[in-house]
Amino acid sequence: MTTLLTPRHLGAIVAEKGLAHCLATLVAYLEQDFARWGEFDKTARVANHSAEGVIELMPISDAELYTFKYVNGHPKNFKVGLPTVMAFGVLARVDTGTPVLLSELTLTTAMRTAATSVMVAKKLARPESRTMALIGNGAQSEFQALAFHLLLGIDALRVYDIDPQATAKLVANLQDVAPALRITTCASTAEAVRGADIVTTVTADKTNATIITPDMLEPGMHINGVGGDCPGKTELHADVLRAGSVFVEYEPQSRIEGDLQQMPADFAVTEFWRVLEGSAPGRTSPTQVTVFDSVGFALEDFSALRLLRDLALELGLGDRISLVPEMADPRNLFGQLGLRGVAAEAAADLARVSAHVRAALAA
Ligand SMILES: NC(=O)c1ccc[n+]([C@@H]2O[C@H](COP(=O)([O-])OP(=O)(O)OC[C@H]3O[C@@H](n4cnc5c(N)ncnc54)[C@H](O)[C@@H]3O)[C@@H](O)[C@H]2O)c1
């Protein structure tokens, strides 16, 4: 049997364990998996592009588990009442290929992206960081704000979106759950980033946007660039990348999809797992500008699916479904169709018809 987790189950998990606990545990699972980077069979995701967006498959495995995520990115989806990003995924056993878990990953993607941002900022942002600018106040934004507030001590948020309704929604949601977070609504990106220790960009547009320009940089800033994650879709001016030290998840994928796509092939970047491992430096001075050019890598969904499997088991949550046939004789797949009686009837019908046809031809 396969366990099915729907968004309803995800809500139950978060209600039971608490959002802070879920995000903190997710960071721990991510750190465990990024620390054993070499054990994974990795590949850049497979993307099918259209005029409106992209649909991607993100597979990865270690010796025991295989996972994949299906995810889309359609920035104009809100016009037809759909989210920009929707996702689901599977966790399977490598030894037999059995699908163990089939799960919603739309809510989970928002949580794992925020947890990844925090994992990276823990190493790269200045430890005394307290103020974050949050540019783009859509579906992902509350998760980013809360992860930084709950896990990294961010207590002041400066928010901006070209759509004031998105900002109003963000502020209303956060006021409910994080009363200690001071939120300032700003009139522009430039105003929001002024004086911020961390700048998170999480905008959606199918274009090469320049949300952050070099004149907005201040010494010691950490840029958490989340929204530039597809060919032809960037958020950071090329000179922002030149001005900072750039960190990525999986370089072959980030060169295609990240803000990094604007840079020459030999532009130096550091894969974050090296910082975690200690074989590459993270922040080297309080004035250095650090940039996390986040695109979202399959390993993050691997960690998230692993956590969901463990929490579903612990809490006894999820529907048990027969996603693949369960057979007394695994080689009698045809028997699963239950056609044997039907097939006999069909054969008799066929015999009657062909006798009739033969008789007609002979007449
Ligand atoms: N790096 C990752 O791992 C990762 C994971 C999930 C989503 N994403 C990306 O993050 C982005 C946001 O996703 P979402 O689900 O929140 O989308 P969304 O459509 O719900 O929200 C995007 C918001 O950005 C705003 N926006 C667009 N252009 C802007 C601009 N120039 N200045 C300020 N605000 C602007 C929109 O008005 C909207 O409110 C998408 O591009 C998505 O692909 C990345």
Ligand as a Chemical Component Dictionary entry (heavy atoms), coordinates in Angstrom:
data_LIG
# 
_chem_comp.id                   LIG 
_chem_comp.type                 NON-POLYMER 
_chem_comp.pdbx_formal_charge   0 
_chem_comp.three_letter_code    LIG 
# 
loop_
_chem_comp_atom.comp_id 
_chem_comp_atom.atom_id 
_chem_comp_atom.alt_atom_id 
_chem_comp_atom.type_symbol 
_chem_comp_atom.charge 
_chem_comp_atom.model_Cartn_x 
_chem_comp_atom.model_Cartn_y 
_chem_comp_atom.model_Cartn_z 
_chem_comp_atom.pdbx_ordinal 
LIG N1  N1  N 0  13.811 28.980 -5.599  1  
LIG C1  C1  C 0  12.874 28.125 -5.260  2  
LIG O1  O1  O 0  13.144 27.071 -4.702  3  
LIG C2  C2  C 0  11.435 28.483 -5.519  4  
LIG C3  C3  C 0  10.421 27.730 -4.924  5  
LIG C4  C4  C 0  9.098  28.130 -5.106  6  
LIG C5  C5  C 0  8.810  29.227 -5.916  7  
LIG N2  N2  N 1  9.830  29.904 -6.521  8  
LIG C6  C6  C 0  9.570  31.066 -7.358  9  
LIG O2  O2  O 0  9.200  32.124 -6.500  10 
LIG C7  C7  C 0  8.388  33.054 -7.226  11 
LIG C8  C8  C 0  7.186  33.449 -6.413  12 
LIG O3  O3  O 0  6.334  32.343 -6.274  13 
LIG P1  P1  P 0  4.877  32.529 -5.642  14 
LIG O4  O4  O 0  4.301  31.161 -5.549  15 
LIG O5  O5  O -1 4.954  33.366 -4.433  16 
LIG O6  O6  O 0  4.186  33.363 -6.831  17 
LIG P2  P2  P 0  2.921  34.324 -6.732  18 
LIG O7  O7  O 0  2.478  34.533 -8.135  19 
LIG O8  O8  O 0  1.948  33.813 -5.746  20 
LIG O9  O9  O 0  3.517  35.700 -6.149  21 
LIG C9  C9  C 0  4.437  36.474 -6.853  22 
LIG C10 C10 C 0  4.282  37.920 -6.396  23 
LIG O10 O10 O 0  5.335  38.690 -7.022  24 
LIG C11 C11 C 0  4.777  39.963 -7.279  25 
LIG N3  N3  N 0  5.630  40.652 -8.248  26 
LIG C12 C12 C 0  5.773  40.408 -9.577  27 
LIG N4  N4  N 0  6.644  41.278 -10.120 28 
LIG C13 C13 C 0  7.067  42.087 -9.105  29 
LIG C14 C14 C 0  7.965  43.169 -9.033  30 
LIG N5  N5  N 0  8.613  43.616 -10.120 31 
LIG N6  N6  N 0  8.177  43.771 -7.839  32 
LIG C15 C15 C 0  7.521  43.349 -6.727  33 
LIG N7  N7  N 0  6.643  42.317 -6.742  34 
LIG C16 C16 C 0  6.420  41.689 -7.913  35 
LIG C17 C17 C 0  3.368  39.662 -7.760  36 
LIG O11 O11 O 0  2.539  40.790 -7.720  37 
LIG C18 C18 C 0  2.958  38.549 -6.799  38 
LIG O12 O12 O 0  2.288  39.045 -5.663  39 
LIG C19 C19 C 0  8.051  32.365 -8.539  40 
LIG O13 O13 O 0  8.869  32.910 -9.555  41 
LIG C20 C20 C 0  8.398  30.923 -8.304  42 
LIG O14 O14 O 0  8.764  30.252 -9.488  43 
LIG C21 C21 C 0  11.131 29.550 -6.331  44 
# 
loop_
_chem_comp_bond.comp_id 
_chem_comp_bond.atom_id_1 
_chem_comp_bond.atom_id_2 
_chem_comp_bond.value_order 
_chem_comp_bond.pdbx_ordinal 
LIG N1  C1  SING 1  
LIG C1  O1  DOUB 2  
LIG C1  C2  SING 3  
LIG C2  C3  SING 4  
LIG C2  C21 DOUB 5  
LIG C3  C4  DOUB 6  
LIG C4  C5  SING 7  
LIG C5  N2  DOUB 8  
LIG N2  C6  SING 9  
LIG N2  C21 SING 10 
LIG C6  O2  SING 11 
LIG C6  C20 SING 12 
LIG O2  C7  SING 13 
LIG C7  C8  SING 14 
LIG C7  C19 SING 15 
LIG C8  O3  SING 16 
LIG O3  P1  SING 17 
LIG P1  O4  DOUB 18 
LIG P1  O5  SING 19 
LIG P1  O6  SING 20 
LIG O6  P2  SING 21 
LIG P2  O7  DOUB 22 
LIG P2  O8  SING 23 
LIG P2  O9  SING 24 
LIG O9  C9  SING 25 
LIG C9  C10 SING 26 
LIG C10 O10 SING 27 
LIG C10 C18 SING 28 
LIG O10 C11 SING 29 
LIG C11 N3  SING 30 
LIG C11 C17 SING 31 
LIG N3  C12 SING 32 
LIG N3  C16 SING 33 
LIG C12 N4  DOUB 34 
LIG N4  C13 SING 35 
LIG C13 C14 SING 36 
LIG C13 C16 DOUB 37 
LIG C14 N5  SING 38 
LIG C14 N6  DOUB 39 
LIG N6  C15 SING 40 
LIG C15 N7  DOUB 41 
LIG N7  C16 SING 42 
LIG C17 O11 SING 43 
LIG C17 C18 SING 44 
LIG C18 O12 SING 45 
LIG C19 O13 SING 46 
LIG C19 C20 SING 47 
LIG C20 O14 SING 48 
# 
